[in-house]
Amino acid sequence: MSGNALILHIEPGEGFTGNMPELLLPHLCKISHRSVADESSLKAVLQEKQWCAVLYSPDAADLQSPIQIIESDFSFLDSLPGMACKITLDKQGHLNFPYVSEGCVDLLGVKSVEFSKRPRLLLELLHPDDKKFFRKSMLSSVKHASAWNWEGRIVMPQSSDIKWINLRATYHNTDSGGTHWKGFMVNITQNKQAEIEIKQSRQRLRELSSHIELIKEEERTRIAREIHDEIGVLLTALKMDLSWLSHRLDNAALLEKTHDMARLLDTAGRSANNLVHSLRPGSLDCFGIVATIEIEAREFFKRTGIPCKIIKSDDQMALSDEHSITLFRVFQETLNNIMKHALAQHVQVEILSTTHRHVELIVSDDGCGFDEEARNKPRSFGLRGIQERIRQLGGKVVIVSKPGKGTKIAVSLPL
């Protein structure tokens, strides 16, 4: 303590009662007497401990009696929100609170004198699920001689309400009496509730996004089947009727017109098949994810001229429909990004089943790559969509890219 300290000396009178020491106990500390002969011994004494107050008297005999003082710092701490405290851990592993400020009444619902009488009171107030981490954080502070930081729940003694508490305490050297901390406890209930609400809101958004994706896939499947079953059948019937008609025409001009109509029907049929494939590839249901990725890679080569090297661990992988369509959509989006932005010459695709019951899809290209700023553009939803799809299934996405060094997107899904 620097500067002048206000020290109160209490002299009991005739009206002294036995309750007075209990009222004073949280504020009292005993004076340690030291004799100093010169400046060097004075410096040594001042460095011996972190003294809260120093009482100087020319007559050392004045300090021989066990006087107790109220420290002026404590009255200042009592006015702060939260609870200031001194904490000790003795050699037997027992926690003690030599001092707690009056803020403990508002914070914990108990008086400071109760802490002095019952050192284990804080442990009794701890929520059962948080006691283990409380002790673990305390022992970590002792082991590493570092600050003690802990946050957790307490159960209020009267109402059984839950309150979130944050403890931050400074570690002091361990001596023969045990380990010492000086710290502060504050109420973080509002902040913690806001944090929990944010997490719950994000979880609800993820669930909503997952539900929307599921509805989209169901709708795509329905439309793809209708195109295949209805429009496909109609186009086939028209072509058969046109073929029947062309065989009965002897007019060259009309015959040429039927040939033109047949070519248009062929084009319409291919467009319908491409639309069905983009909505829901039939190969996914018939042959599985590996064959579908191989087919998609060949179609990509036809459209762009960029060859795709396929590396696979198996021809067949037992995946759920949700996992299969998710991997296919990720692959579609990755190829789409390569076609639009990468300027790549080669693409390598790996689809592997690992020994840890995971399936991995790794797509690498030798294109222009991109930096972190490009990845975080406000309306860059392609990569974010990939990450969100995989996260919903408990998987992981690793994206590695540098300008001029190409890009690698690695996806891992638990089976």
C-alpha positions as CSV (number, residue, x, y, z in Angstrom):
1,M,0.0,0.0,0.0
2,S,1.4,3.4,-0.9
3,G,0.6,6.7,0.7
4,N,-1.0,7.3,4.1
5,A,-3.2,4.5,5.6
6,L,-6.1,5.3,7.9
7,I,-5.9,2.8,10.8
8,L,-8.7,2.5,13.3
9,H,-7.7,1.4,16.8
10,I,-10.8,0.1,18.7
11,E,-10.7,0.1,22.5
12,P,-13.6,-1.9,24.0
13,G,-15.5,-0.1,26.7
14,E,-17.8,-1.3,29.5
15,G,-20.6,-1.9,27.0
16,F,-18.5,-4.3,25.0
17,T,-20.5,-7.5,23.9
18,G,-19.3,-10.8,22.5
19,N,-20.9,-10.1,19.1
20,M,-18.6,-7.3,18.3
21,P,-15.6,-9.5,17.2
22,E,-17.9,-11.3,14.8
23,L,-18.9,-8.0,13.2
24,L,-15.2,-6.9,12.9
25,L,-13.7,-10.2,12.0
26,P,-13.9,-9.9,8.1
27,H,-12.1,-6.5,8.3
28,L,-9.3,-7.4,10.8
29,C,-5.7,-8.4,10.3
30,K,-3.0,-9.0,12.8
31,I,0.1,-6.8,12.8
32,S,3.4,-8.5,12.2
33,H,6.2,-6.9,14.1
34,R,9.6,-6.4,12.5
35,S,12.7,-4.6,13.9
36,V,14.9,-2.8,11.4
37,A,18.4,-1.5,12.1
38,D,19.3,0.1,8.8
39,E,18.0,0.9,5.3
40,S,19.0,-2.5,3.8
41,S,17.1,-4.4,6.4
42,L,14.1,-2.2,5.9
43,K,14.2,-3.0,2.1
44,A,14.4,-6.7,2.9
45,V,11.4,-6.5,5.2
46,L,9.3,-4.5,2.7
47,Q,10.1,-7.2,0.0
48,E,9.3,-10.1,2.4
49,K,5.6,-10.0,1.7
50,Q,3.0,-7.9,-0.1
51,W,2.0,-5.9,3.0
52,C,-1.4,-4.4,2.9
53,A,-0.4,-1.7,5.3
54,V,2.7,-0.6,7.1
55,L,2.5,0.9,10.6
56,Y,5.5,2.9,11.6
57,S,6.2,3.7,15.3
58,P,9.5,5.2,16.7
59,D,8.7,3.2,19.9
60,A,8.7,-0.5,19.0
61,A,7.1,-1.3,22.3
62,D,3.9,0.2,21.0
63,L,3.6,-2.8,18.7
64,Q,4.1,-5.6,21.1
65,S,0.4,-5.9,22.0
66,P,-1.8,-7.9,19.6
67,I,-3.5,-4.8,18.2
68,Q,-5.9,-5.4,15.3
69,I,-6.5,-2.8,12.6
70,I,-9.1,-2.1,9.9
71,E,-7.3,-1.5,6.6
72,S,-8.4,1.5,4.6
73,D,-8.1,-0.4,1.3
74,F,-10.9,-2.7,2.4
75,S,-13.4,0.0,2.8
76,F,-12.7,1.0,-0.8
77,L,-13.1,-2.6,-2.0
78,D,-16.4,-2.9,-0.2
79,S,-17.8,-0.1,-2.4
80,L,-17.0,-2.0,-5.7
81,P,-19.5,-4.1,-7.5
82,G,-18.6,-7.7,-7.1
83,M,-16.6,-9.4,-4.4
84,A,-12.9,-8.8,-3.6
85,C,-11.3,-11.6,-1.8
86,K,-8.1,-13.2,-0.5
87,I,-7.9,-16.9,-1.0
88,T,-5.4,-19.4,0.5
89,L,-4.9,-23.1,-0.2
90,D,-3.2,-24.7,2.7
91,K,-0.9,-27.7,2.7
92,Q,-3.8,-30.0,3.4
93,G,-5.6,-28.8,0.3
94,H,-8.3,-26.8,2.2
95,L,-9.5,-23.4,0.8
96,N,-9.8,-20.5,3.1
97,F,-10.9,-16.9,2.7
98,P,-9.0,-14.6,5.1
99,Y,-10.8,-11.7,3.6
100,V,-14.0,-11.1,1.5
101,S,-15.5,-7.8,0.8
102,E,-19.1,-6.8,1.7
103,G,-20.0,-7.3,-2.0
104,C,-20.5,-11.0,-1.2
105,V,-23.9,-10.2,0.1
106,D,-25.2,-9.1,-3.3
107,L,-23.1,-11.6,-5.2
108,L,-23.6,-14.8,-3.2
109,G,-26.4,-14.0,-0.8
110,V,-24.2,-14.5,2.3
111,K,-22.5,-12.2,4.7
112,S,-18.7,-11.9,4.8
113,V,-18.6,-13.1,8.4
114,E,-20.1,-16.4,7.2
115,F,-17.1,-16.9,4.9
116,S,-14.7,-16.5,7.7
117,K,-16.6,-19.1,9.8
118,R,-17.3,-21.5,7.0
119,P,-14.4,-21.5,4.4
120,R,-16.1,-24.3,2.4
121,L,-19.2,-22.2,1.9
122,L,-18.2,-21.3,-1.7
123,L,-17.6,-24.9,-2.6
124,E,-21.1,-25.8,-1.2
125,L,-22.7,-23.1,-3.4
126,L,-21.0,-24.3,-6.6
127,H,-23.3,-26.0,-9.1
128,P,-22.6,-29.8,-9.1
129,D,-21.6,-29.8,-12.8
130,D,-19.0,-27.0,-12.2
131,K,-17.2,-28.2,-9.1
132,K,-14.8,-30.4,-11.0
133,F,-13.6,-27.6,-13.3
134,F,-13.4,-25.2,-10.3
135,R,-10.8,-27.4,-8.7
136,K,-9.1,-28.2,-11.9
137,S,-8.5,-24.5,-12.7
138,M,-7.3,-23.9,-9.2
139,L,-4.7,-26.7,-9.3
140,S,-3.6,-25.5,-12.8
141,S,-2.9,-22.1,-11.3
142,V,-0.8,-23.7,-8.5
143,K,1.0,-26.0,-10.9
144,H,1.9,-23.3,-13.4
145,A,2.2,-20.4,-10.9
146,S,-0.2,-18.5,-13.0
147,A,-3.4,-16.4,-12.6
148,W,-6.5,-18.3,-11.6
149,N,-9.4,-17.7,-14.1
150,W,-12.6,-19.6,-13.7
151,E,-16.2,-19.1,-14.6
152,G,-19.1,-21.2,-13.6
153,R,-22.5,-21.4,-11.8
154,I,-23.5,-21.1,-8.2
155,V,-26.8,-22.0,-6.7
156,M,-28.1,-19.2,-4.5
157,P,-28.7,-20.4,-0.9
158,Q,-32.2,-18.9,-0.4
159,S,-33.9,-19.0,-3.8
160,S,-32.0,-21.8,-5.6
161,D,-31.6,-19.5,-8.6
162,I,-28.6,-20.1,-10.8
163,K,-26.0,-17.3,-11.1
164,W,-22.9,-17.3,-13.3
165,I,-19.7,-16.1,-11.6
166,N,-16.3,-15.1,-13.0
167,L,-13.3,-15.4,-10.7
168,R,-10.0,-13.7,-11.6
169,A,-7.3,-14.0,-9.1
170,T,-3.6,-13.1,-9.1
171,Y,-1.2,-15.9,-8.0
172,H,1.3,-15.2,-5.2
173,N,4.3,-17.3,-4.3
174,T,3.7,-20.4,-2.3
175,D,5.1,-20.3,1.2
176,S,5.0,-22.5,4.3
177,G,1.4,-21.6,4.8
178,G,0.2,-22.7,1.3
179,T,-0.7,-20.8,-1.9
180,H,-2.2,-17.3,-1.9
181,W,-4.4,-15.5,-4.4
182,K,-5.9,-12.0,-4.4
183,G,-8.8,-11.6,-6.8
184,F,-12.2,-10.5,-7.6
185,M,-15.5,-12.3,-8.3
186,V,-18.2,-10.7,-10.5
187,N,-21.7,-11.6,-11.7
188,I,-21.6,-12.4,-15.4
189,T,-25.1,-13.9,-15.5
190,Q,-26.5,-11.4,-18.1
191,N,-23.5,-11.8,-20.4
192,K,-23.6,-15.6,-20.1
193,Q,-27.3,-15.7,-20.8
194,A,-26.8,-13.5,-23.9
195,E,-24.0,-15.8,-25.0
196,I,-26.2,-18.9,-24.5
197,E,-29.0,-17.2,-26.4
198,I,-26.7,-16.4,-29.3
199,K,-25.5,-20.0,-29.5
200,Q,-29.1,-21.3,-29.4
201,S,-30.0,-18.8,-32.1
202,R,-27.1,-20.0,-34.3
203,Q,-28.1,-23.6,-33.7
204,R,-31.7,-22.8,-34.7
205,L,-30.5,-21.0,-37.8
206,R,-28.4,-24.1,-38.7
207,E,-31.4,-26.4,-38.2
208,L,-33.5,-24.1,-40.3
209,S,-30.9,-24.1,-43.0
210,S,-30.6,-27.8,-42.9
211,H,-34.4,-28.1,-43.1
212,I,-34.5,-25.8,-46.1
213,E,-31.8,-27.8,-47.9
214,L,-33.8,-31.0,-47.2
215,I,-36.9,-29.5,-48.7
216,K,-34.9,-28.3,-51.7
217,E,-33.5,-31.7,-52.3
218,E,-36.9,-33.3,-52.0
219,E,-38.4,-30.8,-54.5
220,R,-35.5,-31.3,-56.9
221,T,-36.1,-35.0,-56.8
222,R,-39.8,-34.6,-57.4
223,I,-39.2,-32.3,-60.4
224,A,-36.5,-34.5,-61.8
225,R,-38.8,-37.5,-61.7
226,E,-41.7,-35.6,-63.3
227,I,-39.4,-34.4,-66.1
228,H,-38.1,-37.9,-66.6
229,D,-41.4,-39.7,-66.4
230,E,-43.7,-37.3,-68.1
231,I,-41.8,-34.9,-70.4
232,G,-39.3,-37.7,-71.3
233,V,-42.2,-40.0,-72.2
234,L,-43.9,-37.3,-74.2
235,L,-40.8,-36.5,-76.2
236,T,-40.2,-40.2,-76.9
237,A,-43.8,-40.6,-78.1
238,L,-43.5,-37.5,-80.3
239,K,-40.4,-38.9,-81.9
240,M,-42.0,-42.2,-82.6
241,D,-45.0,-40.5,-84.2
242,L,-42.7,-38.3,-86.2
243,S,-40.8,-41.4,-87.4
244,W,-44.1,-43.1,-88.4
245,L,-45.1,-40.0,-90.3
246,S,-41.8,-39.6,-92.1
247,H,-42.1,-43.1,-93.5
248,R,-45.4,-42.3,-95.1
249,L,-44.5,-39.0,-96.8
250,D,-43.3,-38.9,-100.4
251,N,-42.9,-35.2,-100.5
252,A,-39.2,-34.3,-100.2
253,A,-39.9,-30.9,-98.6
254,L,-42.1,-32.4,-96.0
255,L,-39.7,-35.3,-95.4
256,E,-36.9,-32.8,-94.8
257,K,-39.1,-30.9,-92.3
258,T,-39.7,-34.1,-90.3
259,H,-36.0,-34.7,-90.1
260,D,-35.5,-31.1,-88.7
261,M,-38.3,-31.8,-86.2
262,A,-36.6,-35.0,-85.2
263,R,-33.3,-33.2,-84.5
264,L,-35.2,-30.6,-82.4
265,L,-36.8,-33.5,-80.4
266,D,-33.3,-35.0,-79.9
267,T,-32.1,-31.6,-78.6
268,A,-35.1,-31.3,-76.3
269,G,-34.5,-34.8,-75.0
270,R,-30.8,-34.1,-74.2
271,S,-31.8,-30.8,-72.5
272,A,-34.4,-32.7,-70.4
273,N,-31.8,-35.3,-69.5
274,N,-29.2,-32.6,-68.5
275,L,-31.9,-30.9,-66.4
276,V,-32.8,-34.1,-64.7
277,H,-29.1,-34.8,-64.0
278,S,-28.5,-31.4,-62.5
279,L,-31.6,-31.7,-60.3
280,R,-31.0,-35.3,-59.2
281,P,-28.6,-37.5,-61.0
282,G,-30.1,-40.9,-61.6
283,S,-26.7,-42.6,-61.3
284,L,-26.7,-41.6,-57.6
285,D,-29.5,-44.0,-56.9
286,C,-28.5,-46.6,-59.4
287,F,-24.6,-46.8,-59.1
288,G,-23.7,-44.8,-55.9
289,I,-21.6,-41.7,-55.2
290,V,-18.3,-42.9,-56.7
291,A,-19.7,-43.6,-60.1
292,T,-21.7,-40.4,-60.0
293,I,-18.6,-38.4,-59.3
294,E,-16.8,-40.1,-62.2
295,I,-19.7,-39.3,-64.5
296,E,-19.8,-35.7,-63.4
297,A,-16.0,-35.4,-63.9
298,R,-16.4,-36.7,-67.5
299,E,-19.2,-34.2,-68.2
300,F,-17.0,-31.4,-66.7
301,F,-14.2,-32.4,-69.1
302,K,-16.6,-32.3,-72.1
303,R,-17.8,-28.8,-71.1
304,T,-14.4,-27.2,-70.2
305,G,-11.7,-29.4,-71.7
306,I,-10.1,-29.6,-68.2
307,P,-9.1,-33.2,-67.4
308,C,-10.0,-34.7,-64.0
309,K,-7.9,-37.4,-62.5
310,I,-10.0,-39.7,-60.2
311,I,-8.4,-41.5,-57.3
312,K,-10.7,-43.8,-55.3
313,S,-10.3,-46.4,-52.6
314,D,-13.5,-48.3,-53.5
315,D,-15.9,-48.5,-56.4
316,Q,-18.8,-48.8,-53.9
317,M,-19.3,-46.9,-50.7
318,A,-22.3,-47.5,-48.3
319,L,-23.5,-44.0,-47.7
320,S,-26.9,-42.7,-46.7
321,D,-28.9,-40.7,-49.2
322,E,-28.2,-37.5,-47.3
323,H,-24.5,-38.1,-47.2
324,S,-24.4,-39.0,-50.9
325,I,-26.3,-36.0,-52.1
326,T,-24.3,-33.7,-49.9
327,L,-21.0,-34.9,-51.3
328,F,-22.4,-34.6,-54.8
329,R,-23.5,-31.0,-54.2
330,V,-20.2,-30.1,-52.8
331,F,-18.5,-31.6,-55.8
332,Q,-20.8,-29.8,-58.1
333,E,-20.1,-26.5,-56.4
334,T,-16.3,-27.1,-56.4
335,L,-16.3,-27.8,-60.2
336,N,-18.4,-24.8,-60.8
337,N,-15.9,-22.6,-58.9
338,I,-13.0,-24.1,-60.9
339,M,-14.8,-23.5,-64.2
340,K,-15.7,-19.9,-63.3
341,H,-12.6,-18.6,-61.4
342,A,-9.6,-21.0,-61.3
343,L,-8.2,-20.9,-64.8
344,A,-6.9,-24.4,-64.0
345,Q,-5.3,-26.9,-66.4
346,H,-5.7,-30.0,-64.3
347,V,-8.0,-31.2,-61.6
348,Q,-7.4,-34.1,-59.2
349,V,-10.3,-35.7,-57.3
350,E,-9.9,-38.2,-54.5
351,I,-12.8,-40.0,-52.9
352,L,-11.6,-42.3,-50.1
353,S,-13.1,-44.4,-47.3
354,T,-10.8,-44.1,-44.3
355,T,-10.1,-46.7,-41.5
356,H,-11.8,-44.3,-39.0
357,R,-15.2,-44.7,-40.7
358,H,-15.0,-41.4,-42.6
359,V,-15.4,-40.7,-46.2
360,E,-13.2,-38.0,-47.7
361,L,-13.6,-36.0,-50.8
362,I,-10.5,-34.0,-51.9
363,V,-10.6,-31.8,-54.9
364,S,-7.3,-30.0,-56.0
365,D,-6.6,-27.8,-59.0
366,D,-3.5,-26.0,-60.3
367,G,-5.3,-22.7,-61.0
368,C,-4.8,-19.1,-59.9
369,G,-5.9,-19.7,-56.3
370,F,-7.1,-16.9,-54.0
371,D,-6.3,-15.1,-50.8
372,E,-8.1,-14.7,-47.5
373,E,-9.8,-11.5,-48.5
374,A,-11.3,-13.1,-51.6
375,R,-12.6,-16.0,-49.4
376,N,-14.4,-13.5,-47.1
377,K,-16.1,-11.4,-49.7
378,P,-19.6,-10.3,-48.5
379,R,-21.5,-12.2,-51.2
380,S,-19.2,-15.2,-51.6
381,F,-21.7,-18.0,-50.7
382,G,-20.2,-20.9,-52.6
383,L,-17.5,-21.9,-50.1
384,R,-19.7,-20.9,-47.2
385,G,-22.4,-23.1,-48.5
386,I,-20.0,-26.1,-48.7
387,Q,-18.9,-25.5,-45.1
388,E,-22.4,-25.2,-43.8
389,R,-23.6,-28.3,-45.6
390,I,-20.7,-30.4,-44.2
391,R,-21.0,-28.9,-40.7
392,Q,-24.7,-29.9,-40.5
393,L,-23.6,-33.6,-40.9
394,G,-20.9,-33.3,-38.3
395,G,-18.1,-33.2,-40.8
396,K,-15.1,-30.9,-41.4
397,V,-13.9,-28.8,-44.3
398,V,-10.3,-27.7,-44.9
399,I,-9.7,-25.1,-47.7
400,V,-6.1,-24.4,-48.7
401,S,-5.4,-21.8,-51.3
402,K,-2.7,-19.2,-52.2
403,P,-2.6,-16.8,-55.2
404,G,-0.8,-18.6,-58.0
405,K,-0.6,-21.9,-56.0
406,G,-4.0,-23.5,-56.8
407,T,-6.7,-24.6,-54.4
408,K,-7.4,-27.7,-52.4
409,I,-10.8,-28.4,-50.8
410,A,-10.9,-31.4,-48.4
411,V,-14.1,-32.6,-47.0
412,S,-14.5,-35.3,-44.3
413,L,-17.8,-36.8,-43.3
414,P,-18.4,-39.4,-40.6
415,L,-20.2,-42.5,-41.8
